[in-house]
Amino acid sequence: MATTKVYIVTNADRGVGSALVEVLARKHEDIVIYAGVCSPSNATELKGLASQFPGKIEIAEVATGDENTNETLAETIQEKHGYVDVAIYNAGITNDVASANDVSPNVFREHLEGNAITVLVLYQAMSALLKESKSKPKFIAVSTEAAHTNEDMVGSFDYGAYSASKATLNYICRKIHYENSWLVALPIAPGAIKNAPEKDIPDELFITAEASAAAIVKIVDYATREKEGGQFMRYDGMRLDW
């Protein structure tokens, strides 16, 4: 008898998060996905998915970065399963587009909290459960190509607070990889997701949330510590520079 795989996906009520839940539910037979959302009562689309895939999706109240709700989810999973196989951190904020010359320190702090410290909160809440995985445990963080520190990106892309905070997320994932020899940990850039019509930007530069999620799940499924662990990956399988 196959062992049930236990997954966590945060910010699962919209965009890539919702798409990840659906792709996982469709692709894997023996799976339970804990779909974290701030307000379960308002997660209408997610409730529809749970009805479509009975027994596969558990909607959980998890406020990104909130230690109490993350720890409560860990306690729930401990009681029901005793382990987590894959935790996918999917969250982030982009509230400012200013360069380093202009961004305010308060805005910068807000982005560090929303895009970097939050991933640490999830990892610390779930690390003991990941260590009890029945397979090879994985900790995945949805990042962005804007986190590149190469000359082309830093020189041409403002978004100082967003990019720097996501680069911090990448560092945290890489640090987790090197500190835990039993774990596969890596950040994945999901591509430019088109959620609404964009003026003056060609459609071919975007990818849908559904296509991105399918590609991310493929990487999650085949990722190993030796090849993908500790690397910065793009949704299409390309290894990115830090």
C-alpha positions in Angstrom: 0.0 0.0 0.0 1.4 3.4 -1.0 2.2 5.9 1.7 0.1 9.1 1.5 2.2 12.1 0.4 1.6 15.2 2.6 2.1 18.6 0.9 1.8 22.2 2.1 1.1 25.1 -0.2 0.8 28.6 1.2 -1.2 31.5 -0.2 -3.2 28.8 -2.0 -6.4 30.7 -2.8 -5.2 32.6 -5.9 -2.7 32.7 -8.7 0.1 30.3 -8.7 -0.8 29.0 -5.2 -4.3 27.9 -6.3 -2.9 26.4 -9.6 -0.3 24.5 -7.6 -3.0 22.9 -5.5 -5.0 21.9 -8.6 -2.0 20.5 -10.5 -0.9 18.4 -7.5 -4.4 17.1 -6.9 -4.7 16.0 -10.5 -1.3 14.5 -10.8 -0.9 12.5 -7.6 -3.3 9.8 -6.5 -2.4 9.3 -2.8 -1.9 12.8 -1.6 -3.2 15.3 1.0 -2.5 18.9 0.3 -2.8 21.4 3.1 -3.7 24.6 1.3 -2.9 27.6 3.5 -5.0 30.7 3.2 -5.6 33.8 5.4 -9.4 33.4 5.4 -10.8 29.9 4.7 -14.3 31.3 4.7 -13.5 33.5 1.7 -11.6 30.8 -0.3 -14.4 30.1 -2.7 -12.3 28.8 -5.6 -10.3 26.6 -3.3 -13.5 25.1 -1.8 -14.5 24.2 -5.3 -11.3 22.4 -5.8 -11.7 20.6 -2.5 -15.1 19.4 -3.7 -13.7 18.3 -7.0 -10.9 16.3 -5.4 -12.5 14.8 -2.3 -10.0 13.8 0.4 -7.1 15.4 -1.3 -7.3 19.1 -0.2 -7.5 20.4 3.4 -8.0 24.1 3.6 -6.1 25.6 6.6 -6.0 29.0 8.1 -2.4 30.1 7.7 -1.4 33.8 7.8 1.9 34.1 5.9 4.6 34.9 8.4 2.4 34.4 11.4 4.2 32.1 13.8 1.0 31.0 15.7 -1.0 29.9 12.6 2.0 28.1 11.1 2.7 26.3 14.3 -1.0 25.4 14.7 -0.9 23.9 11.2 2.2 21.9 12.1 0.4 20.6 15.2 -2.6 19.5 13.1 -0.4 17.7 10.6 1.5 16.0 13.5 -1.7 14.7 14.9 -3.1 13.4 11.6 0.0 12.2 9.8 3.2 12.8 11.7 5.2 14.0 8.7 5.4 16.4 5.8 6.9 15.4 2.4 6.9 18.7 0.6 6.4 22.2 1.8 5.9 24.9 -0.9 6.2 28.5 0.2 4.3 30.7 -2.1 3.7 34.3 -1.0 5.1 37.8 -1.5 4.4 41.4 -1.7 5.3 44.1 -4.3 4.2 47.4 -2.8 6.8 49.7 -4.2 8.8 50.1 -7.4 11.4 52.6 -6.2 15.1 52.2 -6.7 17.7 52.0 -3.9 18.1 55.8 -4.2 14.4 56.4 -3.4 12.9 53.5 -1.5 12.1 54.4 2.1 13.6 52.3 4.9 10.1 51.4 6.2 9.0 50.1 2.8 12.2 48.1 2.7 11.5 46.6 6.1 8.0 45.7 5.0 9.3 43.8 2.0 11.9 41.9 4.0 9.1 40.9 6.4 6.7 39.9 3.6 9.1 38.2 1.2 12.0 36.8 3.3 11.2 36.4 7.0 7.9 34.7 6.1 9.7 31.8 4.4 11.8 31.3 7.5 8.7 31.1 9.7 7.2 28.3 7.5 10.4 26.4 7.4 11.0 26.5 11.2 7.4 25.4 11.8 7.6 22.5 9.5 11.3 21.3 9.7 10.6 18.6 12.3 7.8 17.2 10.3 9.8 17.3 7.1 12.5 15.3 8.8 10.0 12.6 9.5 9.0 12.3 5.8 8.5 8.8 4.4 10.3 9.8 1.2 12.9 12.5 0.4 11.6 15.7 2.0 11.6 18.9 0.0 11.3 22.6 0.9 10.5 24.8 -2.1 10.2 28.6 -2.2 8.5 30.4 -5.1 11.0 33.2 -5.9 11.4 35.5 -8.9 14.0 36.2 -11.6 14.1 39.8 -10.2 16.2 38.3 -7.3 19.2 38.0 -9.7 22.2 39.9 -8.5 23.8 39.9 -12.0 24.6 43.2 -13.7 21.8 43.0 -16.3 19.1 42.6 -13.7 20.4 45.0 -11.0 21.4 47.6 -13.5 18.1 47.7 -15.4 15.4 46.8 -12.9 14.3 49.1 -10.1 12.0 47.4 -7.5 14.8 47.8 -5.0 12.9 46.5 -2.0 11.2 43.6 -3.8 14.3 42.3 -5.6 16.5 42.6 -2.5 14.0 40.9 -0.3 13.5 38.0 -2.7 17.3 37.7 -3.0 17.2 37.3 0.8 14.6 34.5 0.4 17.0 32.8 -2.1 19.8 33.0 0.4 17.7 31.5 3.2 16.8 28.6 1.0 20.4 28.0 0.1 21.4 28.3 3.7 18.7 25.7 4.7 20.1 23.4 2.0 23.6 23.5 3.4 22.6 23.2 7.0 20.4 20.1 6.4 21.9 17.2 4.6 18.6 15.2 4.7 16.6 17.9 2.8 16.1 19.1 -0.8 15.7 22.9 -0.5 15.6 25.4 -3.4 13.9 28.5 -4.7 12.1 28.4 -8.1 11.3 31.5 -10.2 7.8 31.0 -11.6 8.1 33.3 -14.6 6.1 36.5 -15.3 2.5 35.6 -14.4 -0.2 37.5 -16.3 -3.0 38.2 -13.9 -4.6 41.1 -15.7 -4.2 43.0 -19.0 -0.9 44.8 -19.3 -0.4 47.8 -21.5 2.5 47.9 -23.9 3.9 44.5 -22.8 3.7 41.6 -25.3 1.7 38.6 -24.3 4.6 36.3 -25.2 6.6 37.6 -22.2 4.0 36.2 -19.8 3.1 32.7 -18.6 -0.2 31.7 -17.2 -0.4 30.6 -13.5 -1.6 27.2 -14.6 1.4 26.6 -17.0 3.8 27.9 -14.4 2.4 25.6 -11.7 2.6 22.6 -13.9 6.2 23.3 -14.6 7.0 24.0 -11.0 5.4 20.7 -9.9 7.5 18.8 -12.5 10.7 20.3 -10.9 9.5 19.5 -7.4 8.8 15.9 -8.4 12.2 15.2 -9.9 14.4 17.4 -7.8 17.3 15.8 -6.0 19.6 17.1 -3.4 22.6 16.4 -5.6 21.4 18.2 -8.7 18.7 20.8 -7.9 19.2 21.2 -4.1 20.6 24.5 -3.1 20.3 25.9 -6.7 18.2 28.8 -8.1 15.9 27.2 -10.7 13.5 28.7 -13.2 10.1 27.1 -13.9 11.4 25.7 -17.2 14.2 23.8 -15.6 17.0 26.3 -16.3 19.5 26.8 -13.5 19.8 30.5 -12.8 22.8 32.5 -11.5 22.4 34.0 -8.1 
